[in-house]
Amino acid sequence: MFSKAFIPYRGYYSTPFSKWQMTLANEHSLVLGAATASRWMAGRSIDPKSFDYLYLGYTIHQRQAFYGAPWVAALIGAEGTAGCNVSQACSTSTTCLYYAAAGVENGLFQTTLTLATDRCSNGPHVVWPNPSGPGGEVIHENWLMDNFGHDPVAKNAMIQTAENVAKEAGLTKQQADELTARRYAQYADALKNDREFQKRYFFPVEVKLSKKKTVMLAEDEGLTATTADTLAGLGPVLPGGIHSFGAQTHPADGNASVIVATRDRARELSADPGVEIQLVSYGYSRAAKGFMPQAPVPAARMALERAGIGIGDVAAIKTHNPFIANDLYMAKELGIDPNGFNNYGSPLVFGHPQGPTGARCVIELIEELALKGGGYGLFTGCAAGDTGAALVVKVE
């Protein structure tokens, strides 16, 4: 599908993710994302003016976000760079990378920056005038919580979609607890040797708490230690379900960025020109109404088919798994071992800032492939509206 779109090795970063209502709770996500990207580029001697275009991914409105990508481009020192906003819930990063790859592939761009940032903390409370309402009472919405709790099409909360899939696939709470414990053990591997794996791509986020106090957040924040025993003691959130609070993700804050460029430009920007990263293909899907965790499977199949490979040709897999049913269902449908993918972590454990979630997964996928000596990697995940998106990358 793609033959000309490449990612420079280490031409990317992710900040640590902070559980909502913690250190990043009051930071303007677009301003913080721009500041973090600027610090990262300065450290890599990357000229922000060298980018042809900026794809800005965010899903939770912030003050003056109307100006979006052009504003953020100016904040990073690229006032002459155009851009646009991308908002597709948890598929936002995946779609940013697809658009960037398509632009490079057709010769429109040589070097693009994708920057995804979100803040689930302290989301906006939106009010619309309603002059014809009783007494002129306003219409209001809590941007984040109202939408987590109610899909206007499927008429259910997001967790209900996970239980719908679990029931149809015959999944059990014991399976959910066992695989969730495995996901926490995999994340623990990323913390070994003083977080050696995470330090391959993590970039600390700087937060000014006051005029005199600045905090540098260098590690994921707000994670709960979880084991099979603790999970077994937690009851399901919905009666008759398989998902406890431990078997689903938590909202979070953070940002991540990935450069997409031509092969020559990627080599110029690479931390090691001997490592080549190609964006190979993209897939998308929409599952049946109210069955969101099924969506990653057809998206993955499309991406694999367009890459001309099968699941057996893939050396590493990462998923966006807000509910453990996502991974159990995918393993069952694709005939793979659920314990064998999501090495070093997944959103189930480190959190769910929506916009940057997929970018962090793709970055971790690339780093895992580099450690393995290369190969194909698959990322796939679900998003609001029972949708899914997937990418295949190749590391040589």
C-alpha positions as CSV (number, residue, x, y, z in Angstrom):
1,M,0.0,0.0,0.0
2,F,2.8,2.4,0.9
3,S,6.3,2.2,-0.5
4,K,7.7,5.7,0.0
5,A,6.8,6.6,3.6
6,F,9.4,6.1,6.4
7,I,9.9,7.0,10.0
8,P,13.3,8.1,11.1
9,Y,14.7,5.8,13.8
10,R,14.2,7.7,17.1
11,G,12.4,10.3,15.1
12,Y,9.6,10.1,17.7
13,Y,8.9,10.3,21.4
14,S,6.2,9.7,23.9
15,T,5.9,11.5,27.2
16,P,5.0,9.4,30.2
17,F,1.2,9.1,30.7
18,S,-0.2,10.6,33.8
19,K,-3.5,9.3,35.3
20,W,-6.2,11.9,35.1
21,Q,-6.4,14.5,37.9
22,M,-2.7,14.2,38.7
23,T,0.4,16.2,37.6
24,L,-0.9,17.2,34.1
25,A,-4.5,17.8,35.2
26,N,-4.4,21.6,34.7
27,E,-2.1,21.8,31.6
28,H,-3.5,23.1,28.3
29,S,-2.8,19.9,26.2
30,L,-2.0,21.8,23.0
31,V,0.3,24.2,24.6
32,L,2.0,21.4,26.6
33,G,2.3,19.3,23.5
34,A,3.9,22.1,21.5
35,A,6.3,22.9,24.4
36,T,7.3,19.2,24.7
37,A,7.8,18.9,21.0
38,S,10.0,22.0,20.9
39,R,12.2,20.8,23.7
40,W,12.6,17.4,22.0
41,M,13.4,18.9,18.6
42,A,16.0,21.2,20.2
43,G,17.7,18.3,21.8
44,R,17.8,16.5,18.5
45,S,18.9,19.6,16.5
46,I,15.8,19.3,14.3
47,D,14.7,22.5,12.6
48,P,10.9,22.9,13.1
49,K,10.8,25.0,9.9
50,S,11.8,21.9,8.0
51,F,8.3,20.3,8.2
52,D,6.1,20.6,5.2
53,Y,2.9,19.9,7.2
54,L,1.6,19.2,10.7
55,Y,-1.1,16.7,11.6
56,L,-2.3,17.6,15.1
57,G,-4.3,15.0,16.8
58,Y,-6.5,15.8,19.8
59,T,-10.0,14.7,20.9
60,I,-10.8,16.8,24.0
61,H,-11.4,20.5,23.4
62,Q,-9.0,23.1,24.9
63,R,-9.3,26.8,25.0
64,Q,-8.7,28.4,21.6
65,A,-8.2,24.9,20.0
66,F,-10.3,26.4,17.1
67,Y,-6.9,27.4,15.7
68,G,-5.4,24.0,16.2
69,A,-2.6,22.9,14.0
70,P,-1.6,26.3,12.7
71,W,-1.4,27.6,16.2
72,V,0.7,24.6,17.4
73,A,3.0,24.9,14.4
74,A,3.7,28.5,15.4
75,L,4.3,27.5,19.0
76,I,7.0,25.1,17.9
77,G,8.7,27.7,15.7
78,A,7.2,26.7,12.4
79,E,5.0,29.7,11.6
80,G,5.2,29.0,7.9
81,T,4.0,25.4,8.2
82,A,0.4,24.6,7.5
83,G,-1.5,21.8,9.1
84,C,-4.9,20.4,10.1
85,N,-6.6,18.8,13.1
86,V,-7.4,15.1,13.3
87,S,-10.0,13.8,15.9
88,Q,-11.0,10.2,15.8
89,A,-11.2,9.2,19.4
90,C,-8.5,6.5,20.1
91,S,-7.8,6.0,16.4
92,T,-6.5,9.6,16.2
93,S,-2.8,8.8,16.1
94,T,-3.3,6.0,13.7
95,T,-5.2,8.3,11.3
96,C,-2.5,11.0,11.7
97,L,0.1,8.5,10.6
98,Y,-2.0,7.3,7.7
99,Y,-2.6,10.9,6.4
100,A,1.1,11.7,6.8
101,A,2.2,8.5,4.9
102,A,-0.4,9.1,2.1
103,G,1.0,12.7,1.7
104,V,4.5,11.5,1.4
105,E,3.5,8.6,-0.8
106,N,1.9,10.8,-3.4
107,G,4.8,13.4,-3.4
108,L,2.9,16.2,-1.6
109,F,5.2,16.2,1.4
110,Q,8.9,15.3,2.1
111,T,8.8,15.7,5.9
112,T,5.7,15.8,8.1
113,L,5.2,16.0,11.8
114,T,2.4,14.2,13.6
115,L,1.7,15.4,17.1
116,A,-1.0,13.9,19.2
117,T,-1.9,15.3,22.6
118,D,-4.9,15.1,25.0
119,R,-5.9,15.8,28.6
120,C,-8.7,13.7,30.0
121,S,-8.5,15.6,33.3
122,N,-10.8,18.5,33.9
123,G,-12.6,18.2,30.5
124,P,-14.7,21.0,29.3
125,H,-18.4,21.4,30.3
126,V,-20.2,22.7,27.2
127,V,-23.2,24.9,27.2
128,W,-25.4,25.8,24.2
129,P,-28.2,28.4,24.2
130,N,-31.7,27.0,23.9
131,P,-34.1,29.9,23.6
132,S,-37.0,27.7,22.7
133,G,-36.5,25.4,25.7
134,P,-38.7,25.6,28.9
135,G,-37.7,28.8,30.5
136,G,-34.8,29.1,28.0
137,E,-33.0,26.4,29.9
138,V,-29.6,25.7,28.3
139,I,-28.4,22.4,26.7
140,H,-25.2,21.1,28.4
141,E,-22.7,18.3,28.0
142,N,-19.7,17.1,30.0
143,W,-17.4,16.5,27.0
144,L,-15.6,13.4,28.4
145,M,-17.9,11.6,30.9
146,D,-21.1,12.0,29.0
147,N,-19.6,10.4,25.9
148,F,-17.8,7.6,27.8
149,G,-21.2,6.8,29.2
150,H,-23.4,7.0,26.2
151,D,-22.9,6.2,22.5
152,P,-25.7,8.2,20.6
153,V,-25.9,5.4,18.0
154,A,-25.5,2.2,20.1
155,K,-27.3,3.8,23.1
156,N,-24.8,2.2,25.6
157,A,-21.7,2.9,27.6
158,M,-18.3,1.9,26.3
159,I,-17.9,-0.9,29.0
160,Q,-21.2,-2.4,27.8
161,T,-19.6,-2.9,24.3
162,A,-16.9,-5.0,26.0
163,E,-19.4,-7.1,27.9
164,N,-21.4,-7.6,24.7
165,V,-18.3,-9.0,23.0
166,A,-17.4,-11.1,26.0
167,K,-20.8,-12.7,26.2
168,E,-21.0,-13.4,22.4
169,A,-17.5,-14.9,22.4
170,G,-18.0,-17.0,25.6
171,L,-15.2,-15.2,27.5
172,T,-14.9,-15.7,31.3
173,K,-13.8,-13.5,34.2
174,Q,-11.1,-16.0,35.0
175,Q,-9.7,-15.5,31.4
176,A,-10.0,-11.8,31.8
177,D,-8.2,-11.8,35.2
178,E,-5.4,-14.1,34.0
179,L,-4.6,-12.1,30.8
180,T,-4.9,-8.8,32.7
181,A,-2.3,-10.0,35.2
182,R,-0.1,-11.0,32.2
183,R,-0.4,-7.5,30.7
184,Y,0.8,-6.0,34.0
185,A,3.8,-8.5,34.0
186,Q,4.6,-7.4,30.5
187,Y,4.6,-3.8,31.5
188,A,6.9,-4.6,34.4
189,D,9.5,-5.8,31.8
190,A,9.6,-2.2,30.5
191,L,10.7,-1.1,34.0
192,K,13.6,-3.5,34.3
193,N,17.2,-2.1,34.5
194,D,16.0,1.3,35.6
195,R,13.3,1.5,32.8
196,E,15.8,0.6,30.1
197,F,13.1,-0.1,27.5
198,Q,11.0,3.0,28.2
199,K,14.1,5.2,28.1
200,R,14.6,4.3,24.4
201,Y,11.7,6.6,23.5
202,F,10.3,8.4,26.6
203,F,10.8,12.1,26.7
204,P,10.1,13.8,30.1
205,V,7.3,16.4,30.2
206,E,8.0,19.7,31.9
207,V,5.3,21.2,34.1
208,K,5.5,24.6,35.8
209,L,3.5,24.3,38.9
210,S,4.3,27.9,40.0
211,K,6.7,30.7,39.1
212,K,9.3,29.0,41.3
213,K,8.5,25.3,41.0
214,T,8.9,23.2,37.9
215,V,8.3,19.4,37.8
216,M,9.8,17.1,35.2
217,L,7.6,14.0,34.9
218,A,9.8,11.2,33.6
219,E,7.7,8.1,34.5
220,D,4.1,7.0,34.0
221,E,2.1,8.2,36.9
222,G,-0.9,6.8,38.8
223,L,-0.6,3.1,37.9
224,T,-2.0,0.6,40.4
225,A,0.0,-2.5,41.2
226,T,-2.1,-5.5,40.0
227,T,-1.8,-9.2,40.3
228,A,-3.9,-12.2,39.6
229,D,-4.9,-12.5,43.2
230,T,-6.0,-8.8,43.5
231,L,-8.0,-9.1,40.2
232,A,-9.7,-12.3,41.4
233,G,-11.0,-10.4,44.5
234,L,-12.6,-7.6,42.4
235,G,-16.1,-8.1,41.2
236,P,-17.4,-7.1,37.8
237,V,-18.5,-3.5,37.2
238,L,-21.6,-4.7,35.4
239,P,-23.7,-7.5,36.8
240,G,-22.9,-10.8,35.1
241,G,-19.9,-9.2,33.3
242,I,-16.2,-10.2,33.2
243,H,-14.6,-6.8,33.6
244,S,-13.6,-5.5,37.0
245,F,-12.2,-2.0,37.3
246,G,-8.8,-3.8,37.1
247,A,-9.5,-5.2,33.7
248,Q,-10.1,-1.9,31.9
249,T,-7.9,1.1,31.4
250,H,-8.0,4.5,33.1
251,P,-8.2,8.0,31.5
252,A,-4.9,9.8,31.3
253,D,-3.0,12.8,30.0
254,G,0.1,13.0,27.8
255,N,1.4,13.6,24.3
256,A,3.5,11.9,21.6
257,S,5.0,12.8,18.2
258,V,6.2,10.8,15.2
259,I,8.0,12.2,12.1
260,V,7.0,10.7,8.7
261,A,9.2,11.4,5.7
262,T,10.7,10.2,2.5
263,R,13.4,7.5,2.7
264,D,16.2,10.1,2.2
265,R,14.8,12.5,4.7
266,A,14.2,9.8,7.2
267,R,17.9,8.7,6.9
268,E,19.0,12.3,7.4
269,L,16.9,12.6,10.6
270,S,17.6,9.1,11.9
271,A,19.5,8.5,15.1
272,D,20.9,5.4,13.3
273,P,20.7,5.4,9.5
274,G,21.3,1.6,9.7
275,V,17.8,1.1,11.1
276,E,15.0,1.7,8.5
277,I,11.4,2.0,9.5
278,Q,8.7,1.8,6.8
279,L,5.0,2.5,7.1
280,V,3.6,-0.4,5.0
281,S,-0.2,-0.3,5.2
282,Y,-3.3,0.9,7.0
283,G,-6.6,-0.8,7.7
284,Y,-10.0,0.4,9.1
285,S,-13.3,-1.1,10.2
286,R,-16.6,-0.7,11.9
287,A,-18.0,-3.5,14.0
288,A,-21.7,-4.2,14.7
289,K,-23.5,-1.6,16.8
290,G,-22.4,-1.9,20.4
291,F,-19.5,-4.3,19.8
292,M,-16.5,-1.9,19.7
293,P,-13.9,-4.5,20.9
294,Q,-14.5,-6.5,17.8
295,A,-13.4,-3.7,15.5
296,P,-9.6,-4.2,15.8
297,V,-9.8,-7.6,14.1
298,P,-11.2,-6.7,10.6
299,A,-8.9,-3.6,10.7
300,A,-5.9,-5.8,11.3
301,R,-6.9,-8.2,8.6
302,M,-7.3,-5.3,6.1
303,A,-3.8,-3.9,7.0
304,L,-2.2,-7.4,6.8
305,E,-3.9,-8.1,3.4
306,R,-2.7,-4.7,2.0
307,A,0.8,-5.4,3.3
308,G,0.7,-8.8,1.5
309,I,1.5,-10.7,4.6
310,G,-0.3,-13.0,7.1
311,I,-0.5,-12.9,10.9
312,G,2.2,-15.6,11.0
313,D,4.6,-13.1,9.3
314,V,4.4,-10.6,12.1
315,A,7.2,-10.4,14.6
316,A,5.4,-8.2,17.1
317,I,1.9,-7.0,17.8
318,K,0.6,-4.1,19.9
319,T,-3.0,-3.3,20.6
320,H,-5.1,-0.5,22.0
321,N,-7.0,-2.5,24.6
322,P,-9.2,-0.4,26.8
323,F,-10.9,-3.6,27.9
324,I,-9.2,-7.0,28.2
325,A,-12.0,-8.4,26.1
326,N,-10.3,-6.7,23.1
327,D,-7.2,-8.9,23.4
328,L,-9.1,-12.1,24.3
329,Y,-11.4,-11.7,21.3
330,M,-8.6,-10.8,18.9
331,A,-6.5,-13.8,19.9
332,K,-9.4,-16.1,19.4
333,E,-10.3,-14.7,16.0
334,L,-6.8,-14.6,14.6
335,G,-5.7,-17.9,16.2
336,I,-2.8,-16.4,18.2
337,D,-1.6,-16.7,21.8
338,P,-3.0,-13.8,23.8
339,N,0.0,-14.0,26.1
340,G,2.4,-13.4,23.1
341,F,1.6,-9.9,22.2
342,N,1.7,-6.4,23.9
343,N,5.2,-7.0,25.3
344,Y,6.5,-4.1,27.4
345,G,3.0,-2.6,28.0
346,S,-0.3,-1.6,26.6
347,P,-3.0,1.1,27.2
348,L,-4.8,-1.3,29.5
349,V,-2.0,-0.7,32.0
350,F,-0.4,2.7,31.2
351,G,-3.6,4.6,30.5
352,H,-5.8,6.1,27.8
353,P,-5.2,9.8,26.9
354,Q,-7.1,9.0,23.6
355,G,-5.2,11.2,21.0
356,P,-1.6,10.0,21.7
357,T,-2.5,6.4,22.8
358,G,-1.9,4.8,19.4
359,A,1.3,6.8,18.8
360,R,2.9,5.5,21.9
361,C,1.9,1.9,21.0
362,V,3.4,2.3,17.5
363,I,6.6,3.7,19.0
364,E,6.9,0.8,21.4
365,L,6.2,-1.6,18.6
366,I,9.1,-0.1,16.6
367,E,11.4,-0.3,19.5
368,E,10.5,-3.9,20.2
369,L,11.1,-4.8,16.5
370,A,14.5,-3.1,16.7
371,L,15.5,-5.2,19.7
372,K,14.4,-8.3,17.8
373,G,16.5,-7.4,14.8
374,G,13.7,-6.2,12.6
375,G,10.6,-7.6,11.0
376,Y,6.9,-6.7,10.5
377,G,4.9,-5.2,13.3
378,L,1.1,-4.8,13.6
379,F,-0.7,-2.2,15.6
380,T,-4.5,-2.3,15.9
381,G,-7.1,-0.9,18.2
382,C,-10.7,0.2,18.7
383,A,-12.2,3.6,18.9
384,A,-15.6,5.2,19.8
385,G,-18.4,4.4,17.4
386,D,-17.5,0.7,17.2
387,T,-14.6,1.6,14.8
388,G,-11.1,0.3,14.5
389,A,-7.8,1.2,12.8
390,A,-4.6,-0.7,12.2
391,L,-1.1,-0.1,10.8
392,V,1.7,-2.5,9.6
393,V,5.2,-1.2,9.9
394,K,8.5,-2.9,8.9
395,V,11.8,-2.5,10.6
396,E,15.1,-3.4,8.9
